[in-house]
Amino acid sequence: MFKYASLPPEILRIVRDKGTEAPFSSPLVNPVKSGTYLCRACGIALFRADSQFNSHCGWPSFDDELPGRVERRLDSDGHRSEILCQNCQAHLGHVFEGEHLTPRNLRHCVNGSAIEFVADTSLQKTEEIILAAGCFWGVQYYLDRLPGVIKTEVGYSGGHIESPSYEIVCTKTSGHLEVLRVLFDPEKTNLEAVLKYFFEIHDPTQMNGQGPDHGPQYLSAIFYYDEQQKHIAESVMAELHQLGYTLSTRCLAVQIFWPAEVYHQQYYEKQQGTPYCHHRIKRFHSTPS
């Protein structure tokens, strides 16, 4: 799965247009002890955290890669070696040898915008779906607890204004929905299971919002990446129709995902609270308790 259609311009400038982010601008520049770095454009695992080191160059640095995941080619400058994601050809950065910074004598100098970190240490690839089900605080609270979900991020999608803020979305004039970007491990769960859980943690029949939150930004929607995801979503929705539900959920082609402000991420965990407008109601016979 390639995610280019959902990437904002600042990430596309790196992975598609082969740009370079400003040094020390990425929070990923600081090494962590364990975890995995994924390609931001396709979700495949590229580097393990135990190969990351602090090169003091201003960009995330790694002295090893996962086998068969990183491609090298001569850069357009005719001198450096460009590195790309082998799976989707996203531009990552450059690789350098002979600097003697680590015993491996190798430095993958990677744009932080081209990768993302997850805590899992053995993950090989991820799949992604973008969901809207009312206030994104509650949606994230529940999806974070679904086995197989690796990472979630709240944000905005579906509107006509670039780089929307929470305040702008709350005016109900930008066309955006509050959404959740969901990464899951296809070895541990699948899209059908994720969507069935999604339909059980909100009321997909409500037409004017979700719970007490009313407005166009709180409507129910599934943003699919490809025809296979669309087919699975429509099949799950058809199952609900057969069970007697009249759905308000829209099934839409994926659009740009704009990350929400930092204070909105994992909001209930920060506040040590629980959702007021979401709760789980079993609607399917095949979902776990």
SELUM-97248 format. One record per residue (C-alpha): chain; x, y, z. Coordinates in nm, 2 decimals. Each point is the difference from the previous one (the first is absolute). Layout:
N
NODE   kette        X        Y        Z
NODE       A        X        Y        Z
...
//
This chain:
289
NODE   kette        X        Y        Z
NODE       A     0.00     0.00     0.00
NODE       A     0.14     0.34    -0.10
NODE       A    -0.13     0.30     0.20
NODE       A     0.09     0.29    -0.22
NODE       A    -0.35     0.12    -0.04
NODE       A    -0.03     0.07     0.38
NODE       A     0.34     0.16     0.05
NODE       A     0.01     0.38     0.06
NODE       A     0.22     0.22    -0.23
NODE       A     0.29     0.02     0.25
NODE       A     0.05    -0.38    -0.01
NODE       A    -0.06    -0.03    -0.37
NODE       A     0.28     0.25    -0.05
NODE       A     0.23    -0.25     0.16
NODE       A    -0.12    -0.35    -0.11
NODE       A    -0.12     0.09    -0.35
NODE       A     0.19     0.31    -0.10
NODE       A     0.33    -0.10     0.16
NODE       A     0.02     0.30     0.23
NODE       A     0.20     0.04     0.32
NODE       A    -0.14     0.11     0.33
NODE       A     0.18     0.25     0.22
NODE       A     0.27    -0.15     0.23
NODE       A    -0.12    -0.07     0.36
NODE       A    -0.36     0.06    -0.10
NODE       A    -0.11    -0.36     0.05
NODE       A    -0.08    -0.14     0.35
NODE       A     0.13    -0.33    -0.13
NODE       A     0.36     0.12    -0.01
NODE       A     0.04    -0.12     0.36
NODE       A     0.07    -0.37     0.02
NODE       A    -0.23    -0.23     0.20
NODE       A     0.09    -0.34     0.15
NODE       A    -0.25    -0.22    -0.18
NODE       A    -0.27     0.01    -0.27
NODE       A    -0.03     0.02    -0.37
NODE       A     0.01     0.27    -0.26
NODE       A    -0.26    -0.03    -0.28
NODE       A    -0.01     0.16    -0.35
NODE       A    -0.25     0.28     0.04
NODE       A    -0.12    -0.05    -0.36
NODE       A    -0.08    -0.38     0.01
NODE       A     0.03    -0.12     0.36
NODE       A     0.27    -0.26    -0.05
NODE       A     0.27    -0.04     0.26
NODE       A     0.34     0.15    -0.10
NODE       A     0.22     0.03     0.31
NODE       A     0.01    -0.14     0.35
NODE       A     0.06     0.25     0.28
NODE       A     0.31    -0.19     0.12
NODE       A     0.18     0.11    -0.32
NODE       A    -0.07     0.37     0.07
NODE       A     0.28     0.21     0.13
NODE       A     0.06     0.37     0.07
NODE       A     0.22     0.13    -0.29
NODE       A    -0.05     0.37     0.10
NODE       A    -0.08     0.07    -0.37
NODE       A    -0.35     0.12     0.07
NODE       A    -0.19    -0.29    -0.16
NODE       A    -0.09    -0.35     0.13
NODE       A     0.30    -0.23    -0.07
NODE       A     0.02    -0.38    -0.02
NODE       A     0.29    -0.23    -0.06
NODE       A    -0.21    -0.29    -0.12
NODE       A    -0.32    -0.08    -0.18
NODE       A    -0.25    -0.28    -0.02
NODE       A     0.11    -0.24    -0.29
NODE       A    -0.15     0.08    -0.33
NODE       A    -0.19     0.32     0.11
NODE       A     0.23     0.28    -0.10
NODE       A     0.11     0.06    -0.36
NODE       A     0.31     0.20    -0.10
NODE       A     0.05     0.20    -0.32
NODE       A     0.24     0.28    -0.12
NODE       A    -0.14     0.33     0.10
NODE       A    -0.08     0.27    -0.26
NODE       A     0.31     0.19     0.12
NODE       A     0.21    -0.29    -0.14
NODE       A     0.19    -0.05     0.33
NODE       A    -0.22    -0.10     0.29
NODE       A    -0.20    -0.33     0.04
NODE       A    -0.37     0.06     0.03
NODE       A    -0.20    -0.24     0.21
NODE       A    -0.36    -0.09    -0.08
NODE       A    -0.26    -0.23     0.14
NODE       A     0.03    -0.32    -0.20
NODE       A    -0.38    -0.06     0.02
NODE       A    -0.14     0.34    -0.12
NODE       A     0.31     0.20    -0.11
NODE       A    -0.06     0.27     0.25
NODE       A     0.31     0.22     0.04
NODE       A     0.16    -0.05     0.34
NODE       A     0.33     0.19    -0.01
NODE       A     0.36    -0.11    -0.07
NODE       A     0.25    -0.26     0.12
NODE       A     0.36     0.06     0.09
NODE       A     0.29    -0.23     0.06
NODE       A     0.35     0.05     0.14
NODE       A    -0.08     0.25     0.27
NODE       A     0.09    -0.24     0.29
NODE       A    -0.29     0.11     0.22
NODE       A    -0.09    -0.35     0.10
NODE       A     0.16    -0.35    -0.04
NODE       A    -0.21    -0.06    -0.31
NODE       A     0.15     0.32    -0.16
NODE       A    -0.33     0.08    -0.16
NODE       A    -0.25     0.29     0.03
NODE       A    -0.35     0.00    -0.14
NODE       A    -0.08     0.37     0.02
NODE       A    -0.38     0.00    -0.01
NODE       A    -0.26     0.28    -0.01
NODE       A    -0.22    -0.04     0.31
NODE       A    -0.31     0.09    -0.21
NODE       A     0.06    -0.31    -0.21
NODE       A    -0.03    -0.24     0.29
NODE       A    -0.20    -0.05     0.31
NODE       A     0.07    -0.18     0.32
NODE       A    -0.20    -0.28     0.17
NODE       A     0.09    -0.18     0.32
NODE       A    -0.03    -0.35    -0.15
NODE       A     0.34    -0.17    -0.04
NODE       A    -0.09    -0.28    -0.24
NODE       A    -0.26     0.16    -0.23
NODE       A     0.06    -0.06    -0.37
NODE       A    -0.28     0.22    -0.16
NODE       A    -0.31     0.18     0.08
NODE       A    -0.33     0.09    -0.17
NODE       A    -0.19     0.32     0.05
NODE       A    -0.36     0.13     0.00
NODE       A    -0.14     0.34     0.09
NODE       A    -0.32     0.01     0.20
NODE       A    -0.24     0.27     0.12
NODE       A    -0.25    -0.08     0.28
NODE       A    -0.06     0.32     0.19
NODE       A     0.24     0.17     0.25
NODE       A     0.34    -0.15    -0.08
NODE       A     0.10    -0.01     0.36
NODE       A    -0.24    -0.29     0.07
NODE       A     0.07    -0.18    -0.33
NODE       A     0.37     0.00     0.08
NODE       A    -0.06    -0.12     0.35
NODE       A    -0.18    -0.31    -0.12
NODE       A     0.20    -0.08    -0.31
NODE       A     0.32     0.01     0.20
NODE       A    -0.13    -0.29     0.20
NODE       A    -0.08    -0.23    -0.29
NODE       A     0.25    -0.28    -0.03
NODE       A     0.21     0.03    -0.32
NODE       A    -0.02     0.38    -0.02
NODE       A     0.35     0.13     0.01
NODE       A    -0.04     0.37    -0.01
NODE       A    -0.28     0.27    -0.02
NODE       A     0.01     0.37    -0.07
NODE       A    -0.29     0.25     0.01
NODE       A    -0.04     0.26    -0.27
NODE       A    -0.23     0.15    -0.26
NODE       A    -0.10    -0.11    -0.35
NODE       A    -0.26     0.06    -0.27
NODE       A     0.01     0.38    -0.01
NODE       A     0.10     0.28    -0.24
NODE       A     0.24     0.20     0.22
NODE       A     0.37    -0.09     0.02
NODE       A     0.16    -0.04     0.35
NODE       A    -0.32     0.03     0.19
NODE       A     0.01     0.07     0.37
NODE       A    -0.24    -0.13     0.27
NODE       A    -0.15     0.35     0.02
NODE       A    -0.07     0.02    -0.37
NODE       A    -0.15    -0.35    -0.01
NODE       A    -0.23     0.10     0.29
NODE       A    -0.15     0.28    -0.21
NODE       A    -0.16    -0.27    -0.21
NODE       A     0.10     0.18    -0.32
NODE       A     0.31    -0.18    -0.11
NODE       A    -0.17    -0.33    -0.10
NODE       A     0.24    -0.21     0.22
NODE       A    -0.09    -0.29     0.21
NODE       A     0.18    -0.09     0.32
NODE       A     0.18    -0.32    -0.10
NODE       A     0.23    -0.27     0.13
NODE       A     0.29    -0.15    -0.19
NODE       A     0.03    -0.36     0.10
NODE       A     0.30    -0.22    -0.07
NODE       A    -0.04    -0.37     0.06
NODE       A     0.21    -0.32    -0.03
NODE       A    -0.16    -0.22    -0.27
NODE       A     0.17    -0.30     0.17
NODE       A    -0.21     0.06     0.31
NODE       A    -0.33     0.14    -0.13
NODE       A    -0.17     0.11    -0.32
NODE       A    -0.20     0.29    -0.14
NODE       A    -0.33    -0.18     0.04
NODE       A     0.06    -0.05     0.38
NODE       A     0.11     0.37     0.03
NODE       A    -0.31     0.12    -0.17
NODE       A    -0.24    -0.22     0.19
NODE       A     0.15     0.14     0.32
NODE       A    -0.03     0.35    -0.14
NODE       A    -0.37    -0.05    -0.06
NODE       A    -0.04    -0.12     0.36
NODE       A     0.17     0.29     0.18
NODE       A    -0.23     0.27    -0.16
NODE       A    -0.35     0.03    -0.12
NODE       A     0.01    -0.02    -0.38
NODE       A    -0.37     0.07    -0.03
NODE       A     0.02     0.35     0.15
NODE       A    -0.04     0.26    -0.27
NODE       A     0.11     0.33     0.17
NODE       A     0.32    -0.09     0.17
NODE       A     0.09    -0.24     0.28
NODE       A    -0.16    -0.01     0.34
NODE       A    -0.04     0.35     0.14
NODE       A     0.25     0.14    -0.26
NODE       A    -0.19     0.14    -0.29
NODE       A     0.14     0.14    -0.32
NODE       A     0.15    -0.10    -0.34
NODE       A     0.35    -0.06     0.16
NODE       A    -0.15    -0.29     0.21
NODE       A    -0.15    -0.21    -0.28
NODE       A     0.08    -0.36    -0.06
NODE       A     0.22    -0.10    -0.29
NODE       A     0.25    -0.25    -0.13
NODE       A     0.29     0.14    -0.22
NODE       A     0.12    -0.29    -0.21
NODE       A     0.34    -0.02    -0.18
NODE       A    -0.09    -0.25    -0.28
NODE       A    -0.27    -0.21    -0.15
NODE       A     0.07    -0.29     0.22
NODE       A    -0.05     0.21     0.31
NODE       A    -0.32     0.15    -0.15
NODE       A    -0.13    -0.35    -0.07
NODE       A     0.06    -0.11     0.36
NODE       A    -0.16     0.31     0.14
NODE       A    -0.31    -0.04    -0.22
NODE       A    -0.02    -0.37     0.10
NODE       A     0.01     0.09     0.37
NODE       A    -0.26     0.27    -0.05
NODE       A    -0.22    -0.24    -0.19
NODE       A     0.01    -0.24     0.29
NODE       A    -0.12     0.28     0.23
NODE       A    -0.29     0.07    -0.24
NODE       A    -0.10    -0.36     0.01
NODE       A     0.00     0.02     0.38
NODE       A    -0.25     0.29    -0.03
NODE       A     0.21     0.31     0.03
NODE       A    -0.05     0.30    -0.21
NODE       A     0.35     0.15    -0.03
NODE       A     0.11     0.36    -0.04
NODE       A     0.36    -0.10    -0.05
NODE       A     0.16     0.12    -0.33
NODE       A     0.26    -0.20    -0.19
NODE       A     0.24     0.25    -0.16
NODE       A     0.33    -0.02    -0.19
NODE       A     0.29     0.11     0.22
NODE       A     0.09     0.36     0.01
NODE       A     0.28     0.20     0.17
NODE       A     0.04    -0.08     0.37
NODE       A     0.10     0.31     0.20
NODE       A     0.13    -0.10     0.34
NODE       A    -0.17     0.17     0.29
NODE       A     0.18     0.21     0.26
NODE       A     0.22    -0.18     0.24
NODE       A    -0.23     0.06     0.30
NODE       A    -0.28    -0.20    -0.17
NODE       A     0.21    -0.31    -0.04
NODE       A    -0.08    -0.27     0.26
NODE       A    -0.22     0.26     0.17
NODE       A    -0.17    -0.23     0.25
NODE       A     0.33    -0.16     0.10
NODE       A     0.14     0.34     0.08
NODE       A    -0.31     0.10     0.19
NODE       A    -0.03    -0.34     0.17
NODE       A    -0.37    -0.01    -0.11
NODE       A    -0.24    -0.20    -0.21
NODE       A    -0.22     0.09    -0.30
NODE       A    -0.33     0.17     0.07
NODE       A    -0.15    -0.04    -0.35
NODE       A     0.13    -0.35    -0.10
NODE       A    -0.07    -0.34     0.14
NODE       A     0.00    -0.35    -0.15
NODE       A    -0.32    -0.18    -0.10
NODE       A     0.03    -0.35    -0.15
NODE       A    -0.16     0.00    -0.35
NODE       A     0.17    -0.30    -0.16
NODE       A     0.02    -0.36     0.11
NODE       A     0.36    -0.04    -0.12
NODE       A     0.18     0.27     0.21
NODE       A     0.18    -0.08     0.32
NODE       A    -0.14     0.11     0.33
//
